[in-house]
Amino acid sequence: MPQPPTSLDTAEIEARFRHAGIVPPADRAQGTYESADQLLASLHWLRPPRTAAAEPSNTFSLVEKD
């Protein structure tokens, strides 16, 4: 089973929010960041990494087929 990732600090979560263009209200920011940290820590249970066999079959390839 995959190991849960370590917790992100608030600055990293704020940076992710800024990158996505999300600005939570000041009075709700701390709770928003805490909830995001909990969600990010749970993602490994919700969607584990895919194997190559689970990827879509119609992918682009630069290798020529004979």
N, C-alpha and C positions, 0 to 999 in steps of 0.2 A: 504494500500500500504506500502511496506517496506520503511523504512527511509534510506536515503543515509548515508553511513559510513563517519566517519570523515576522513579528509585528513591525509595521512601518511607523516612522515617527510622523508627527503632525505636519512638519515641513514637506515631507515627501507627498503626503496626501493632498496638502494644499497645492503643491505643484501640479499634481495630476488634475485637480479640479480646474486650476487656471488654464492648463493646456487644453482642457475640454471646453473652456469658456463658461464654467459654472462658478458663480459667486453667491455663496449662501449668505443670508442675512446675518449681521453681526451677532444678534442675540441667539441664533441657532447654529452658528458655525462650529462650536466645540462639539455639540451633540452630533452634528453632521459628520465631522471628521472621525469621531469615535465609531459611529455606525459604519462608515466606509471602511475603517480598519477591521471591524468585525466581519464585514462581508468579504473583504479581500482575504482574510485569514480562513474563511470557509470555502472559498472557491475550489480548492483542491478536492473537496468532497462532492461539490455540485457538478463539476465537469473535469474529470481527470484528463491528463494528456492523451491525445489520440495516437494510435499506431498508424503506420503507413497504410495498412489495410483498411482503416476506417476513413481515410481521406476520399474525397470525390474521385470518381474514375476519369472524368473529363478534365484533366489538367494539361496545361501547356508544357511542352518539353522542347528543349533546344537540341536534343539528340535525335539524329535522323534514324528512322527505322528502315530496315532492309526490305 
